[in-house]
Amino acid sequence: VLYLTCDLDGVVFTFTALENSTWQFSRLSKFHRDNGKDCFVLRQENEGSTRWVLENQSGQPSVFGTPKYSGHGPPFRGSPSPPRGMWTVWGCPFILSDTMPQRDAIPSPFTFEVPFAKMHFHEEGHLGYLDIEVFNVGIEDEHLDEILLSLRKVLVNLAQRPEMVLLLRTDARAAPMPSMRHVRKFLAFIQKEVGTECVLVGRGSAIVLVPSTFLGTAVLRLVQLVQRMLPAPYPQAIVGSMEEADAFLANIAKEYPATAQPEEYPESLVDLRNEVERQEVPDNQAGKAEELPIGCGVPVCEDEAKRVEKVSKEEDLAAKPGTTSTPWFPFCACG
């Protein structure tokens, strides 16, 4: 697995090796992949070329990412691999690495509440669960902004941690009919602010809604309209009870292991690791641990070491400019 990390906000895309020296974007739901969406591939520009590109093969192929330098990374299964280090993707700086980025989880469980809704989040292993309950209270602009901001923090944090995915359950049985102004704000939020994160971590959503009244029927039709206008990159269901919602999401949760799978190292790193493990420890050093200085035994790129140190200290989130904030919606619209 290779990790492509945005230098601006730390969200991580993963790529898995295929045949013929190609690596396919793999951090998306099976539902989204089977629909032919966001088929991103790292490949050589031409056969035998030392120049690599990141190409969107959903519909008409188009290149949207290139490395800063030509060349190959460590060989993998006897074939070239993409160069590690700096890339430009969607016009923004990214880093391609063999090593899974590490980020702290936000404190959980936690509950955030505004007058019209309550949001509860908790994690179980690599699964994040987000429960939203909507009350029969009028929606004010500032309260909608507050809960959307809290939702964005959850999505971005999960997107920064490559092993994490998210399941959502929304209890909308008491939901009021929102104004079209608030509907448009929600659509803009999903499309422009968290579209990337929805693809990377979203794996399923269940909405509990009982259209037994005129209001309930109106809300149901509005939800269905929103789903048609902005199809989600993961399975969705509208059900009549919390038990049905839990059963729907539990079936999806079975697809994700409780613990992370071991990383698969490039061949060059496997050889180095095996060589280190074969080294015998002198009797007079047994049981002792000694800190080795940088450059002792294993070559270290000074620039890379400084970059890793810099990235590890960047904790503040920055909004993605330009097209990085809206990658999945336009690609969903491709044929």
C-alpha positions as CSV (number, residue, x, y, z in Angstrom):
1,V,0.0,0.0,0.0
2,L,1.1,3.5,-0.8
3,Y,-0.1,6.6,1.0
4,L,-0.7,9.9,-0.8
5,T,-1.1,12.6,1.9
6,C,-2.3,16.2,1.3
7,D,0.3,18.6,2.8
8,L,-2.5,21.2,3.5
9,D,-4.9,19.2,5.7
10,G,-3.4,15.8,6.1
11,V,-6.1,13.7,4.4
12,V,-4.8,10.4,3.1
13,F,-5.5,8.5,-0.1
14,T,-4.3,4.9,-0.4
15,F,-3.2,3.0,-3.5
16,T,-2.8,-0.7,-3.9
17,A,-0.6,-2.5,-6.4
18,L,-2.1,-4.1,-9.5
19,E,-0.3,-5.7,-12.4
20,N,1.8,-4.0,-15.0
21,S,3.3,-1.4,-12.6
22,T,0.0,0.3,-11.8
23,W,-1.4,1.3,-8.4
24,Q,-5.1,1.9,-8.0
25,F,-6.9,4.2,-5.5
26,S,-8.3,1.9,-2.9
27,R,-9.6,4.0,0.0
28,L,-13.2,4.1,-1.2
29,S,-16.3,1.9,-0.7
30,K,-16.9,-1.2,-2.8
31,F,-20.2,0.5,-3.7
32,H,-18.5,3.5,-5.2
33,R,-15.8,1.4,-7.0
34,D,-18.3,-0.9,-8.5
35,N,-20.2,2.1,-9.9
36,G,-17.0,3.1,-11.8
37,K,-16.4,6.3,-9.8
38,D,-13.1,7.8,-8.8
39,C,-11.0,5.2,-10.7
40,F,-7.6,6.9,-9.9
41,V,-4.5,5.1,-11.1
42,L,-0.8,5.7,-10.5
43,R,1.0,4.5,-13.7
44,Q,4.1,5.1,-15.9
45,E,3.4,7.8,-18.5
46,N,4.5,5.4,-21.2
47,E,5.7,1.9,-21.2
48,G,9.3,1.9,-19.9
49,S,9.1,5.6,-19.0
50,T,10.7,7.0,-15.8
51,R,7.9,9.6,-15.6
52,W,4.8,8.7,-13.6
53,V,1.3,10.2,-13.5
54,L,-1.8,10.1,-11.4
55,E,-4.7,9.6,-13.8
56,N,-8.5,9.6,-13.4
57,Q,-9.8,6.7,-15.6
58,S,-13.4,7.3,-14.8
59,G,-14.8,8.0,-18.2
60,Q,-12.4,9.9,-20.4
61,P,-8.8,9.5,-18.9
62,S,-7.3,12.6,-17.6
63,V,-4.0,13.3,-15.7
64,F,-4.4,15.3,-12.5
65,G,-1.2,14.5,-10.6
66,T,2.5,14.3,-11.3
67,P,5.6,13.8,-9.1
68,K,8.1,16.6,-8.7
69,Y,11.0,14.4,-9.9
70,S,11.2,11.6,-12.5
71,G,12.4,8.2,-11.6
72,H,11.2,5.1,-9.9
73,G,10.6,4.1,-6.3
74,P,11.8,0.8,-4.8
75,P,11.0,-2.2,-7.0
76,F,7.8,-4.0,-6.0
77,R,7.3,-7.6,-7.1
78,G,10.0,-7.2,-9.7
79,S,8.4,-4.1,-11.3
80,P,9.0,-0.4,-11.0
81,S,6.9,1.6,-8.5
82,P,6.0,5.3,-8.3
83,P,8.6,7.7,-6.9
84,R,8.1,8.6,-3.3
85,G,8.2,12.1,-2.1
86,M,6.6,15.3,-3.4
87,W,3.7,15.3,-5.9
88,T,1.4,17.9,-7.2
89,V,-2.2,16.7,-7.2
90,W,-5.2,18.9,-8.2
91,G,-2.6,21.8,-8.2
92,C,-1.8,21.2,-4.5
93,P,1.2,19.7,-2.7
94,F,1.0,16.0,-1.7
95,I,3.5,13.5,-0.4
96,L,3.7,9.8,-1.5
97,S,5.1,7.4,1.0
98,D,5.4,3.7,2.0
99,T,4.7,4.6,5.6
100,M,1.2,4.9,7.0
101,P,0.7,8.5,8.4
102,Q,-0.1,8.6,12.1
103,R,-2.6,11.1,13.6
104,D,-4.2,11.2,17.0
105,A,-7.9,10.5,17.2
106,I,-10.2,13.2,18.4
107,P,-11.4,12.5,21.9
108,S,-14.4,10.2,21.9
109,P,-17.1,9.4,22.7
110,F,-18.5,12.9,22.5
111,T,-21.9,14.6,22.0
112,F,-22.5,17.9,20.3
113,E,-25.9,19.4,20.5
114,V,-27.7,22.4,19.1
115,P,-31.5,23.2,19.5
116,F,-32.6,21.3,16.4
117,A,-30.2,18.3,16.5
118,K,-27.8,16.2,18.6
119,M,-24.8,14.5,17.2
120,H,-23.0,11.6,19.1
121,F,-19.7,10.1,17.9
122,H,-17.7,7.1,19.1
123,E,-15.2,4.7,17.7
124,E,-14.9,0.9,17.8
125,G,-11.6,-0.3,16.4
126,H,-11.3,1.1,12.9
127,L,-15.0,2.0,12.7
128,G,-16.4,5.4,13.6
129,Y,-20.1,5.6,14.4
130,L,-21.9,8.9,14.0
131,D,-25.5,9.1,15.3
132,I,-27.6,12.2,14.5
133,E,-31.0,12.9,16.0
134,V,-33.1,15.7,14.6
135,F,-35.7,17.4,16.7
136,N,-38.9,19.1,15.7
137,V,-37.4,22.6,16.2
138,G,-36.9,25.3,13.7
139,I,-33.4,25.5,12.1
140,E,-31.4,28.7,12.6
141,D,-28.5,29.6,10.4
142,E,-25.9,29.8,13.2
143,H,-27.0,26.4,14.7
144,L,-26.7,24.7,11.3
145,D,-23.2,26.2,10.8
146,E,-22.2,24.9,14.2
147,I,-23.2,21.3,13.7
148,L,-21.8,21.3,10.1
149,L,-18.4,22.5,11.6
150,S,-18.5,19.7,14.2
151,L,-19.3,17.2,11.5
152,R,-16.4,18.4,9.4
153,K,-14.0,18.0,12.3
154,V,-15.0,14.4,12.6
155,L,-14.7,13.6,8.9
156,V,-11.3,15.3,8.5
157,N,-9.8,13.5,11.5
158,L,-11.0,10.2,10.2
159,A,-9.7,11.0,6.7
160,Q,-6.3,11.7,8.2
161,R,-6.1,8.2,9.6
162,P,-6.0,5.7,6.7
163,E,-7.3,2.7,8.6
164,M,-10.6,4.5,9.7
165,V,-14.0,4.4,8.1
166,L,-17.4,5.8,9.1
167,L,-21.0,4.6,9.4
168,L,-23.8,7.2,9.9
169,R,-27.3,6.7,11.5
170,T,-29.8,9.6,11.4
171,D,-33.0,9.6,13.3
172,A,-35.2,12.0,11.3
173,R,-38.6,10.8,12.6
174,A,-39.2,14.2,14.3
175,A,-37.4,16.3,11.7
176,P,-39.1,19.6,10.6
177,M,-39.3,20.6,6.9
178,P,-36.1,22.7,6.3
179,S,-36.1,25.8,4.1
180,M,-34.6,25.5,0.7
181,R,-31.9,28.0,1.9
182,H,-30.7,25.4,4.4
183,V,-31.0,22.6,1.9
184,R,-28.7,24.5,-0.5
185,K,-26.3,25.2,2.3
186,F,-26.1,21.5,3.2
187,L,-25.6,20.5,-0.4
188,A,-22.8,23.1,-0.8
189,F,-21.2,21.8,2.4
190,I,-21.2,18.2,1.2
191,Q,-20.0,19.1,-2.3
192,K,-17.4,21.7,-1.5
193,E,-16.1,21.1,2.0
194,V,-16.2,17.4,2.8
195,G,-16.7,15.7,-0.6
196,T,-13.2,14.2,-0.4
197,E,-13.7,13.0,3.1
198,C,-17.0,11.4,2.3
199,V,-15.3,9.2,-0.3
200,L,-12.3,8.3,1.9
201,V,-14.2,7.3,5.0
202,G,-17.9,7.0,4.3
203,R,-19.1,3.4,4.1
204,G,-22.8,3.5,4.9
205,S,-25.7,5.6,6.0
206,A,-29.1,4.8,7.4
207,I,-31.9,7.3,7.8
208,V,-34.8,6.5,10.1
209,L,-37.9,8.2,8.7
210,V,-41.6,7.3,9.1
211,P,-43.8,9.0,6.4
212,S,-47.1,8.4,8.3
213,T,-48.0,12.1,8.3
214,F,-48.1,14.8,5.7
215,L,-45.0,16.4,7.1
216,G,-43.2,13.0,7.3
217,T,-44.1,12.4,3.6
218,A,-42.8,15.8,2.6
219,V,-39.5,15.3,4.5
220,L,-39.1,11.8,2.8
221,R,-39.6,13.3,-0.6
222,L,-37.0,16.0,0.1
223,V,-34.5,13.4,1.4
224,Q,-35.0,11.4,-1.8
225,L,-34.6,14.5,-3.9
226,V,-31.3,15.4,-2.2
227,Q,-30.0,11.8,-2.7
228,R,-30.8,12.1,-6.4
229,M,-29.1,15.5,-6.7
230,L,-26.0,14.4,-4.8
231,P,-25.6,10.6,-4.9
232,A,-23.5,9.4,-1.9
233,P,-20.3,7.4,-2.5
234,Y,-21.5,4.6,-0.2
235,P,-24.7,2.5,0.4
236,Q,-27.7,4.3,1.8
237,A,-31.0,3.2,3.2
238,I,-34.2,4.8,4.4
239,V,-35.8,2.6,7.1
240,G,-38.7,2.8,9.5
241,S,-37.0,1.9,12.8
242,M,-33.8,2.2,14.7
243,E,-33.5,-1.6,14.7
244,E,-33.6,-1.7,10.9
245,A,-31.0,1.0,10.7
246,D,-28.7,-0.9,13.1
247,A,-29.1,-4.1,11.1
248,F,-28.3,-2.3,7.8
249,L,-25.1,-0.8,9.3
250,A,-24.1,-4.0,11.1
251,N,-24.1,-5.8,7.8
252,I,-21.7,-3.3,6.4
253,A,-19.5,-3.3,9.5
254,K,-18.8,-7.0,8.9
255,E,-16.7,-6.0,5.9
256,Y,-14.1,-4.2,8.0
257,P,-11.6,-6.0,10.3
258,A,-11.3,-5.0,14.0
259,T,-7.5,-4.6,13.6
260,A,-5.3,-3.2,10.9
261,Q,-3.7,-5.6,8.3
262,P,0.1,-5.7,8.4
263,E,1.8,-3.4,5.9
264,E,3.3,-5.0,2.8
265,Y,6.8,-3.7,2.3
266,P,8.6,-3.1,-1.0
267,E,11.1,-5.8,-1.8
268,S,14.1,-3.6,-1.0
269,L,12.8,-2.8,2.4
270,V,12.0,-6.5,3.1
271,D,15.6,-7.4,2.3
272,L,16.9,-4.7,4.6
273,R,14.6,-5.7,7.4
274,N,15.6,-9.4,7.0
275,E,19.3,-8.4,7.0
276,V,18.9,-6.5,10.2
277,E,17.0,-9.4,11.9
278,R,19.8,-11.8,11.0
279,Q,22.4,-9.7,12.8
280,E,23.7,-11.4,15.9
281,V,23.8,-9.4,19.2
282,P,27.1,-9.7,21.0
283,D,26.8,-11.4,24.4
284,N,28.0,-8.3,26.3
285,Q,25.3,-6.2,24.6
286,A,22.4,-8.6,25.2
287,G,19.4,-7.0,26.8
288,K,20.7,-3.5,26.2
289,A,19.1,-0.9,24.0
290,E,21.1,1.8,22.4
291,E,19.8,4.8,20.4
292,L,21.6,5.0,17.0
293,P,22.3,8.4,15.5
294,I,20.8,9.3,12.1
295,G,23.1,8.0,9.4
296,C,24.4,5.1,11.4
297,G,24.0,2.0,9.3
298,V,20.9,3.1,7.3
299,P,21.1,6.0,4.9
300,V,18.6,8.8,5.7
301,C,17.7,11.6,3.3
302,E,18.2,14.8,5.3
303,D,15.5,16.7,3.3
304,E,13.0,13.9,3.9
305,A,13.8,13.8,7.6
306,K,13.2,17.5,7.9
307,R,9.9,17.2,5.9
308,V,8.6,14.4,8.1
309,E,9.5,16.4,11.2
310,K,7.6,19.4,9.7
311,V,4.5,17.4,8.8
312,S,4.4,15.7,12.1
313,K,4.2,19.1,13.9
314,E,1.3,20.4,11.7
315,E,-1.8,19.9,13.7
316,D,-4.0,22.7,12.5
317,L,-6.4,22.0,9.7
318,A,-6.4,24.2,6.6
319,A,-9.3,24.3,4.1
320,K,-8.5,22.8,0.7
321,P,-8.4,25.4,-2.0
322,G,-9.7,25.0,-5.5
323,T,-10.5,21.6,-6.8
324,T,-9.2,19.7,-3.8
325,S,-12.3,20.6,-1.9
326,T,-14.7,19.1,-4.5
327,P,-13.0,16.0,-6.0
328,W,-15.8,13.4,-5.7
329,F,-18.9,15.2,-6.8
330,P,-17.7,16.1,-10.4
331,F,-16.3,12.6,-10.8
332,C,-19.6,11.1,-9.7
333,A,-21.1,13.1,-12.6
334,C,-18.8,11.4,-15.1
335,G,-20.4,8.8,-17.3
